[in-house]
Amino acid sequence: MLVFFYPFLFPISTHMHTSSLQENILAELDHELAITRKLLERVPYEKADYQPHPKSMKLWQLASHIVNLLAFKQLFVQHDSRDFLDPNGPKPGPTPTSSEELLARFDQYSATLRQALQDSSDEKLTHSFRLHRGEQTLMERSKGAALRIMGLNHSIHHRGQLSVYLRLLDIPLPGMYGPSADDPSWG
């Protein structure tokens, strides 16, 4: 609804392709990847062990998780299922040991995910994807829906957490969906 009343607030809407699920997801992915990279560029490796609460992830663990989720999203596009109990299933790479390494992995995983989506199709994105632990189904939905819900939304959730960590560390935040208190740009 807001897009209808306030289209100037959401420049991404001008890039959406309403007739193609694949193109819509690619446009949204590009927008979210740009925002995420701007935030990851501000994560200081020297504060890797910062943890705002004992039940929270440490700063570097959270930043690495956000990057590794890109590879997880690729599973939704290229496979029909993922069993968390499969010892041969894909695992995250080693934890990056510098900001440069974190950003390089982000760029690599972003490019690989974009390519997987470009190689896919609207029809393939309607196929089912099952996330399970042995016989227990954790999620089963179309690949496109899995990508949006467990991929994009999941990453946006953790990116929001990361922005709070950075704010608590008094690190200026970039504008994301509009200006921040530190950045007057519109993301």
N, C-alpha and C positions, 0 to 999 in steps of 0.2 A: 504494500500500500504506500509506503513512504516514497518509493521510487516514482509512483504516479504523481504524488503531490510535490515532491522535492527532488526532481531528477538531477539538479545541479549538485546535490550532495553526494551522488553516487556515479562518478564518471565511468566506472566499470560497466554500467548498464549499456553504454553506447557501444561496447565491444562484444556484447553477448549475441549469440546466434540462436534465436528461439527455435529454429527448426532442427537443430542438431544437438543431441545430448553430448556427444564427443566434443564439439566446438564450445559448448557452454562450459563444460568441465575444464577444458584447456584454458579458456579465458579467465575463469575464476582461479584456476591454479596459478596462472601467470601473475595475477594480481596479488594473491596470497603469498607466493614465493618472494616477490619483490619486497613486501612488507616484512616478511620473516627474515630475509637476509639483512635488511636495515637494522633489525633488532639484534640479530646474532653478531653483527659487526661491533656492537657495543659491549658484548660480554667479555669481561676481563679475565683472562686465564689466571692471573695472580689471585683472584678471589674464588677460585674453583671450589674450595671447600665451604664457601658461605652457605648457610642453611638457616632460613628464617624461623624454623620450628623443628623440633626433633622428629616430627612425623613427615616433614617435607623432604623432598629430594635436595641434594646439594646442587649448587648453581651449575657446575659443569655436567653433572649427571643429567639435569633437566635440559640443558642446551644440546647435549649429545643425543638425548632421547628425541628431541624435536627433529634433529637431522636424520636420525635412524628411521624415524617414521616415514620418511620419503621412500625408503626401500620397502617398507611394509605396504605402502600404498601401491607400489608396483605389483605386489602379489595379487591384489584385487583385479588388476588389469590382465595379467598374464597367466593366472592359474585359476582353477575352479574351486580349490579348497586349501586350507592350511590347518594341519593338526599340530597343536602345541606339544603333543607328546612324541612326535616324530623326531628321533635323535638326528636324523639326516636333514631336517628342515632348515631353512635359512636362519642364520643368526646374525645379530648386529656385528659390525666390524669392531676392531679394538677401539677403545676410547681415544679420541684425538688428544694429543699432548701439547697443542698450541692453538691459539686463535686462528692462525693461518691454516693449520690442518683441519680445523673445524669448518672453516669457510670453504676450503677446497673440497671437502667431502660433501658439504651442502651443495656446492655447484655441480659436482659430479652426479650425485643422486638426483638432483633437480633435472639435469639434462637427460638422464636415463629414464626417469619417470615421464618426462614430456615426450620422449621418443616412443616409449611404450604406448602412451595414449594416442600419439599420432599414428602409430601402426595398428591401432585398434579401430573399431567402428561403432556406430550407434547400435547395430545389431548385436555385436559381441558384448557390449556393455549392458545389454538386457539379459545376458546369461546369468545363471545363479552362481554365487560364491558362498561357500560354507566355511566358517571359522569354527573349529571344534577342538576339544580336548578328549581324544579317544572317541568314545561313542556319544559324549555329551556335546550337543550343538550349542555353541555360544552365540552365534549369529548366522543367519542365512537370509540373503537378500540378493537382488540383482547386483552385478559388479558396479554399475554406475551408482546405485544407492550406497553400497558398501564403501566405495571411494569417497562419496560425499560425507557419509555419517561417521564411519570409523577412520577415514583418512583426513579429509579437510577439516571437519569439525573437531576431531580429536587434536589435530595440530594447532588449530586456533585456540582451543582450550589451554593447551600447554604454553602457547605463545603468550596468552594472557597472564598465566602464572609467572612466566619469565619477565614480563614487563613489571610485575609487582616486585620481584626480586631486585631488578635494576633500580626501581624507584627507591626501595629501602636502602640500597647502596648509594643513593644520591647520584646515580648515573642518568644523564638527560635522556629522555625517551623521544624517539622519532614520532612524527605524526603518522597515524595508521589509517584510520577511516575518517580522519579530519585532523585538525591541529592538536598537538599536545601542549601541555604547559611549557614545554621546552622548545617546541618546533612549530612555527606557524604554518608550515606547509600542509597540504591536504593528503599526504601519504602517497 
